[in-house]
Structures are given as structure tokens and as C-alpha cells.
Amino acid sequence: MNAEFILGESKYIDFAVSSKTIDQFVIVSAGYELKDDNGEVITSGQCDIDGHTVSALITPSSRGRFILEINYSIPPEQRKARVLVNVI
């Protein structure tokens, strides 16, 4: 998944979460890290959880390419998702 921002924008990145092994599940926690090309964390925080959707509100502070990494928990599993963020 990719997302494009214009410098100065704040936008939500939403993930629809599903499980192949569990029909009824609860996302108990979710957080994010926005990393630069070198893998250094620029910012981090908690995500909003609404049912089976996880949302992160990010505001990149400079132009470039970043990786948004979402970490969320559906016990007993800990899962991750990544988005390439391009800021122009």
C-alpha cells in the first residue's frame, strides 16, 4: 500500500483488519511508527481502533519517502502492516 502527502498535510491512514483463523476477534491495541529511509523513527503514537479498522493520523514534517509501520494485537497474535509514504 502507498500513500501520498503534500508537505503540511495531516491525514488518516486506515487499515481494514481481517483474520483467516478467527471469525470473531478484537483488536486490543495498536500503535504506529513513522520511519525514514534509514529506518530511524521520526514519530510514533497510538492508533484509533474502530471495530476491525485501525487508523493512524500522521503529519510528516519533511519531504521524502517514509515507512509507516502499524503494530496491532489480536491475542494471542502480534501483527504488523507497512505503508510507503511519499511526501512532496
C-alpha positions in Angstrom: 0.0 0.0 0.0 1.2 3.5 -0.8 0.1 7.0 0.4 1.0 10.4 -1.0 1.1 13.6 1.1 1.8 17.2 0.3 4.1 18.7 2.9 2.0 20.2 5.7 -0.9 17.7 5.4 -2.3 15.6 8.3 -4.2 12.6 7.1 -5.5 9.3 8.5 -4.2 6.1 7.1 -6.8 3.3 7.6 -6.4 -0.4 7.7 -9.2 -2.9 7.5 -8.1 -5.9 9.6 -9.3 -9.5 9.0 -8.3 -12.9 10.4 -8.1 -16.1 8.5 -8.1 -18.2 11.7 -10.6 -16.3 13.9 -14.1 -15.3 12.8 -14.8 -13.1 15.9 -11.8 -11.1 17.1 -11.0 -7.9 19.0 -8.0 -5.7 18.3 -6.9 -4.9 21.8 -4.1 -2.4 21.0 -2.5 -0.6 18.0 0.4 1.8 17.6 2.5 3.2 14.8 6.0 4.3 13.9 6.9 6.6 11.0 10.4 5.8 9.9 12.8 7.5 7.4 14.7 5.6 4.7 17.4 4.6 7.2 14.8 3.0 9.5 15.1 5.7 12.1 11.9 6.5 13.9 10.7 10.1 13.1 7.5 9.9 15.2 5.3 7.3 16.9 1.9 7.1 18.6 -1.2 5.2 19.3 -3.8 4.3 16.6 -7.5 4.6 16.8 -9.4 1.3 16.8 -13.0 1.1 15.5 -14.2 -2.4 15.3 -11.9 -4.1 12.7 -10.4 -0.8 11.4 -7.1 0.6 12.7 -6.3 4.3 11.9 -3.2 6.3 12.3 -3.2 10.1 12.0 0.2 11.3 10.7 1.8 14.6 9.7 5.1 14.2 8.0 7.4 17.1 8.8 9.6 17.0 5.7 9.6 15.9 2.1 10.9 12.4 1.2 10.0 8.8 1.5 8.9 7.2 4.7 7.6 3.9 6.0 4.6 3.9 8.3 4.6 0.7 10.4 1.5 -0.3 12.2 1.7 -2.8 15.1 -1.5 -4.3 16.4 -2.6 -7.1 18.7 -5.2 -9.7 18.2 -4.4 -12.1 21.1 -2.5 -14.3 21.0 -1.1 -12.7 17.8 1.0 -9.6 17.3 0.8 -8.3 13.8 2.4 -5.6 11.6 1.5 -3.7 8.4 3.5 -1.3 6.4 2.7 1.6 4.1 5.1 3.5 1.9 4.5 7.3 2.4 5.7 9.7 -0.2 5.8 13.4 0.8 6.1 16.0 -2.0 
